[in-house]
């Protein structure tokens, strides 16, 4: 699979294609297509020969969350963007019910036109927090990637977001959240808000990208031995990013644990 740095290196006028998404540029090269919102930011990417594959390493690492529930029959993708998670999950051997939320209608249009999102795939074009407040469905897995450029929404530092999210979960459900904190203090605010409603909190820091992934469950996260066994029996047994995410997973214990600088 292509690396993040290679996609950035190829984000040049030579490989640029027409795109109608505001403040974004579309590129295509070497069998990949991707959407960039800045010199160091890739919003979404697709392998044209294998559309169901997740290209971005932080997205592949987030699939560690798929090992946490004992079963997955429903998935919610908050911040669906180009539809990478939706395409991937629909390709599972036994695909669950999956729906997405994306605030930008033009991004949804790009996902359908340039990133192979099936027209029948359900996408709610609305704010993720508003959607969670109005939704009445429950989910076994929630994948949350609510970035605009390299900025995560302030809602992630508000315990109300996590309270609303927790009400949308089935028993045993898991949440994966992609963050990009600019300091240990901002990460601590996100973690502290999450811990008001989730006893199981795990952190994975991606050194190459600077992202910090949060893995949440209302009960304590399964131990490493259990997760290694589940990984070995899953489709991700040979996925380097999922394997490395599990190896670097840190569980937070107690009501107020310290968080290292990102």
C-alpha positions as CSV (number, residue, x, y, z in Angstrom):
1,X,0.0,0.0,0.0
2,X,1.1,3.5,-0.8
3,X,2.6,5.7,2.0
4,X,1.2,9.0,3.3
5,X,4.4,10.7,2.4
6,X,4.3,9.5,-1.1
7,X,0.8,10.9,-1.7
8,X,2.0,14.2,-0.3
9,X,5.0,14.1,-2.6
10,X,2.8,13.5,-5.6
11,X,0.4,16.3,-4.7
12,X,1.7,18.5,-7.5
13,X,0.2,20.3,-10.5
14,X,1.3,17.5,-12.8
15,X,-1.1,15.1,-11.2
16,X,-4.0,17.5,-10.4
17,X,-7.5,16.8,-11.7
18,X,-10.6,19.0,-11.8
19,X,-12.5,19.1,-8.5
20,X,-15.5,21.0,-7.2
21,X,-14.8,20.7,-3.5
22,X,-14.1,24.1,-2.0
23,X,-10.5,24.6,-0.7
24,X,-9.5,21.1,-1.8
25,X,-7.4,19.7,-4.7
26,X,-7.9,16.4,-6.4
27,X,-4.9,14.3,-7.5
28,X,-4.4,11.1,-9.4
29,X,-1.2,9.2,-9.9
30,X,0.3,5.6,-9.8
31,X,-3.2,4.0,-9.5
32,X,-4.3,6.2,-6.6
33,X,-6.7,9.2,-6.4
34,X,-6.8,11.5,-3.4
35,X,-8.2,14.7,-2.1
36,X,-6.0,17.2,-0.3
37,X,-7.1,20.2,1.7
38,X,-3.6,21.6,2.4
39,X,0.1,20.9,2.0
40,X,0.1,18.3,4.8
41,X,-3.5,17.2,4.8
42,X,-5.1,14.4,2.8
43,X,-8.9,14.2,3.3
44,X,-9.5,10.9,1.5
45,X,-7.8,8.5,-0.9
46,X,-8.7,5.4,-3.0
47,X,-6.7,2.7,-4.7
48,X,-8.3,2.5,-8.1
49,X,-7.5,-1.2,-8.5
50,X,-8.8,-2.1,-5.1
51,X,-11.5,0.5,-4.1
52,X,-12.5,-1.3,-0.9
53,X,-9.0,-1.1,0.6
54,X,-8.3,1.6,3.1
55,X,-5.3,3.7,1.9
56,X,-4.5,6.1,4.8
57,X,-2.6,4.5,7.6
58,X,-4.5,6.3,10.4
59,X,-7.8,4.9,9.0
60,X,-6.4,1.3,8.8
61,X,-5.2,1.7,12.4
62,X,-8.6,2.8,13.5
63,X,-9.9,-0.7,12.6
64,X,-8.4,-1.9,15.8
65,X,-11.8,-0.9,17.1
66,X,-13.4,-3.6,15.1
67,X,-11.8,-6.2,17.4
68,X,-13.4,-4.7,20.5
69,X,-17.1,-5.7,20.2
70,X,-17.9,-9.4,20.2
71,X,-20.2,-8.9,17.2
72,X,-20.8,-6.0,14.7
73,X,-24.2,-5.8,13.0
74,X,-24.4,-2.0,12.7
75,X,-21.7,0.7,12.0
76,X,-21.9,4.5,12.0
77,X,-19.2,6.6,10.1
78,X,-19.1,10.1,11.5
79,X,-17.3,12.4,9.1
80,X,-17.7,10.0,6.1
81,X,-15.7,12.3,3.7
82,X,-14.8,10.4,0.6
83,X,-16.5,7.2,1.9
84,X,-13.4,5.1,2.6
85,X,-14.7,3.4,5.7
86,X,-18.1,2.9,4.0
87,X,-16.6,1.2,1.0
88,X,-14.4,-0.9,3.1
89,X,-17.0,-2.1,5.6
90,X,-19.4,-3.0,2.7
91,X,-16.7,-5.4,1.5
92,X,-16.6,-7.4,4.7
93,X,-17.5,-11.1,4.3
94,X,-20.7,-10.5,6.3
95,X,-21.3,-6.7,5.9
96,X,-23.2,-5.0,8.7
97,X,-25.7,-2.3,8.3
98,X,-23.7,0.8,7.7
99,X,-24.5,4.5,7.5
100,X,-22.5,7.7,7.3
101,X,-22.7,11.3,8.3
102,X,-21.0,14.1,6.3
103,X,-21.7,17.8,6.8
104,X,-20.5,18.9,3.4
105,X,-22.8,18.1,0.5
106,X,-20.0,18.8,-2.0
107,X,-17.8,16.2,-0.3
108,X,-20.6,13.7,-0.7
109,X,-20.8,14.5,-4.4
110,X,-17.1,14.0,-4.7
111,X,-17.3,10.7,-2.9
112,X,-19.8,9.5,-5.4
113,X,-18.1,11.0,-8.5
114,X,-14.5,10.4,-7.7
115,X,-14.2,7.8,-4.9
116,X,-16.6,5.0,-5.9
117,X,-19.1,5.5,-3.2
118,X,-22.2,3.5,-4.3
119,X,-25.2,5.7,-5.0
120,X,-27.4,3.5,-2.7
121,X,-25.2,4.1,0.3
122,X,-27.1,6.0,3.0
123,X,-25.4,9.3,4.0
124,X,-26.9,11.9,6.3
125,X,-25.8,15.4,5.2
126,X,-25.7,17.2,8.5
127,X,-23.6,18.1,11.5
128,X,-22.4,15.0,13.4
129,X,-23.4,16.3,16.8
130,X,-26.8,17.3,15.6
131,X,-27.3,13.9,14.0
132,X,-26.4,12.1,17.2
133,X,-28.9,14.2,19.1
134,X,-31.7,13.3,16.7
135,X,-30.8,9.7,15.8
136,X,-32.6,6.9,17.5
137,X,-30.6,3.9,16.1
138,X,-27.9,2.1,18.0
139,X,-24.6,0.9,16.8
140,X,-22.0,-1.7,17.6
141,X,-19.1,0.3,16.0
142,X,-18.7,4.1,15.5
143,X,-15.8,5.4,13.5
144,X,-15.3,9.2,14.0
145,X,-13.0,11.3,11.7
146,X,-14.4,14.8,12.0
147,X,-11.5,16.8,10.5
148,X,-11.6,20.0,8.5
149,X,-8.1,20.4,7.1
150,X,-5.9,19.5,10.1
151,X,-8.4,20.8,12.7
152,X,-10.7,18.6,14.8
153,X,-14.0,20.2,16.0
154,X,-14.2,21.7,19.4
155,X,-17.1,19.3,20.2
156,X,-14.4,16.6,20.9
157,X,-13.4,18.6,24.0
158,X,-17.0,18.8,25.3
159,X,-18.4,15.9,27.4
160,X,-21.8,16.6,25.9
161,X,-20.6,15.1,22.6
162,X,-19.5,11.9,24.4
163,X,-22.7,11.7,26.5
164,X,-24.8,11.9,23.2
165,X,-22.5,9.4,21.5
166,X,-22.8,6.9,24.4
167,X,-26.6,6.9,24.1
168,X,-26.3,5.7,20.5
169,X,-24.3,2.5,21.4
170,X,-25.4,-1.1,21.8
171,X,-24.0,-3.0,24.8
172,X,-20.3,-3.9,24.2
173,X,-20.0,-1.3,21.3
174,X,-16.8,0.4,20.5
175,X,-15.8,3.8,19.2
176,X,-12.6,4.9,17.4
177,X,-11.8,8.6,17.1
178,X,-9.1,10.2,15.0
179,X,-7.6,13.3,16.6
180,X,-4.6,15.5,15.9
181,X,-3.9,17.4,19.1
182,X,-1.5,20.4,19.0
183,X,-0.5,19.8,22.7
184,X,-0.7,17.5,25.6
185,X,-3.2,19.9,27.1
186,X,-5.6,19.7,24.2
187,X,-5.4,15.9,24.1
188,X,-6.0,15.8,27.9
189,X,-9.2,17.8,27.4
190,X,-10.5,15.3,24.8
191,X,-9.6,12.4,27.0
192,X,-11.1,14.0,30.1
193,X,-14.4,14.6,28.3
194,X,-14.5,11.0,27.0
195,X,-13.8,9.6,30.4
196,X,-17.0,11.1,31.8
197,X,-18.9,8.5,29.9
198,X,-16.5,5.7,28.9
199,X,-14.6,3.5,31.4
200,X,-12.6,1.9,28.7
201,X,-10.2,4.4,27.1
202,X,-7.2,3.5,25.0
203,X,-4.8,5.7,23.1
204,X,-2.6,5.0,20.1
205,X,-0.1,7.6,19.0
206,X,0.9,7.5,15.4
207,X,4.4,8.9,15.4
208,X,4.8,9.4,11.6
209,X,1.5,11.4,11.2
210,X,1.1,13.0,14.6
211,X,-2.4,11.6,14.9
212,X,-3.6,10.2,18.2
213,X,-6.4,7.6,18.0
214,X,-8.8,7.1,20.9
215,X,-10.6,3.8,21.4
216,X,-13.6,3.8,23.7
217,X,-16.0,1.4,25.3
218,X,-18.4,1.9,28.1
219,X,-16.7,-1.0,30.0
220,X,-13.0,-1.7,30.2
221,X,-11.2,-2.6,27.0
222,X,-10.4,-6.3,26.4
223,X,-6.8,-7.3,27.5
224,X,-4.0,-7.7,25.0
225,X,-4.2,-11.5,25.0
226,X,-7.8,-11.4,24.0
227,X,-7.3,-8.8,21.3
228,X,-4.3,-10.7,19.9
229,X,-6.4,-13.8,19.6
230,X,-9.2,-11.9,17.9
231,X,-6.7,-10.2,15.6
232,X,-5.3,-13.6,14.6
233,X,-8.7,-14.8,13.6
234,X,-9.7,-11.6,11.7
235,X,-9.1,-10.3,8.2
236,X,-6.6,-7.8,9.7
237,X,-4.1,-10.4,11.0
238,X,-1.5,-9.4,8.5
239,X,-2.4,-5.6,8.4
240,X,0.7,-3.9,9.7
241,X,-1.2,-0.8,10.8
242,X,-3.7,-2.7,12.9
243,X,-0.9,-4.9,14.4
244,X,1.2,-1.9,15.3
245,X,-1.9,-0.1,16.8
246,X,-2.5,-3.1,19.1
247,X,1.1,-3.2,20.1
248,X,1.2,0.5,21.0
249,X,-2.3,0.6,22.6
250,X,-2.2,2.3,26.1
251,X,-5.1,1.8,28.4
252,X,-5.9,4.7,30.8
253,X,-6.7,3.6,34.3
254,X,-8.3,5.6,37.1
255,X,-10.2,8.8,37.1
256,X,-7.4,11.1,36.1
257,X,-4.4,9.7,34.3
258,X,-1.7,11.8,32.7
259,X,-1.3,11.9,28.9
260,X,2.0,12.2,27.3
261,X,2.7,15.0,24.8
262,X,1.7,14.0,21.3
